[in-house]
């Protein structure tokens, strides 16, 4: 089969190549992949993987062989999946890491949801958000745009922080009550921060956190260190917390929740770039240059055409 593999000498450290067919374990289904989505971190750090590795985690396609243990969707089911080695014509996916795609949801849109959507959903669940103030930094990216929508669904007062006025376009329509550049104008405490930026902005955001509040550090788009002044993390009263986030256990049910929101028209997939996986380099560079707000989805060439 063909797959996107890690090649340190290729543009974006990825290229299309021939790769071995997956061999599903008993708890895995074999999927024919129709669409994949790129996440900026996956592209930026592809070279950290061993050369020849099939890269990527987000995919949507058709079950061609159900799991041998009897779990999961039947043959022919349309599914979205989250798991390693996803950027290929075929994928062996855990049945606990996939969900059936409702008829009203395009498979290409379903492929955009797993990593970014699960991250947004699960980080928002770390604190009660109904009636609370939620600050989302890097809100124009894939995780950020989903987090804005889900926080609004959850009844939060949503503050979307972006790097420029241009990057903030469309966020109010997605549910943001305030759209700010950096942290300008955020003059009241916030209860939950979903931080995609890191660096000096993370340290400044900590000072905005209300007693009992939490910062969930998801990404580090700034690439800069965060320096906290001595004793600035100390707080008397209800504890303030700073956590990293990367819980990917049994994502299937939560992926189903995201797909149901999309089917009901409550969650926009935010696919802002789509094209053939032959255009991988173009899509990857656009992501790295921050010329894509939201998600990039690649259409996978069917294996039958090899």
C-alpha positions, 0 to 999 in steps of 0.5 A: 500500500501507499503511505505518508512516511517519515523521511528526514530529507523530504520537505516537512520530513514526510513523503509518499512511499510504499509501506507494509500492509497493517496486520490487525490484532484481534481487537483491531479492525482493518480500515480502508482510509479515505481521508486524513487530517494534519495537525501542526504538531505532527508536521512540525515534529515528524522528524523526531520519529524513526525514518520509514515510520507511517506517520499521523493519527487522524483518519476516516474511512470504511471498515473492510475487516471487522475485529476478530474479537467481535468488538466494534463496527461491522464491515462496510461501516463508515468510521472515524479513527484515532491512532498511530500509523493513520496516514496510509491507504489502510490502517489497523485501528483499535475498536475502542478508538473509533466511532461510526460516522452519522450519515449527515457527516461527510467523511472528510469532515469526520477525519478532521475531528479526532486529535484536535476535537478530543483535546478540546473536549477533554480539556474542557471537562477538567473544570465545570464551565457552565457560567464560568469564564474560559480563556482559549489561547491560540484560538484560531488553530484546530484545537482552539476553534473546536474549543471555542465551539464546545465551551460555548455549547457548555455554557461558558463565557468564552474568551478567544485569544489570537495573534492578530485581528486577521486570525480572529476572523470567524471566532465570534460566529463560532461562539466566542463572546470576546476575541482579543489579541494576546491578552489585551483587554482581559482584565477580569479573572478567568476560571479555566485556560486552555493554553496552546501558546506557551512561552511568556503568554503562559506566564502572563495568563497564569496571573489572570487565573481565579482561585480554584482555576486551572490552566491546561497546557495543550501546545507550545506554538510560541516555541519560547520558554515560559519564565515564572517570577519567584513565588508567582506560582504560590497562592493562598486559598483554593488551589490554582493548578497548571497541568499538561494534557495528553490523555488519549485512552479509549477515545471512541465514545468521545469521538462519537460525541463530537460526531453527533455534535457535527451531525446536529449542526452544533460543531463545525468541522472547520476544514479550511484546506482540502486537497489530494495527499499528493499535495502533502508538502503544500498543506504541511507548509501552509500549516507551519506558516499559520496560513490555515485557520482550523484544519487541513484534510487530505483525500487519500488515493484509493488502494484499488488504483495502485 
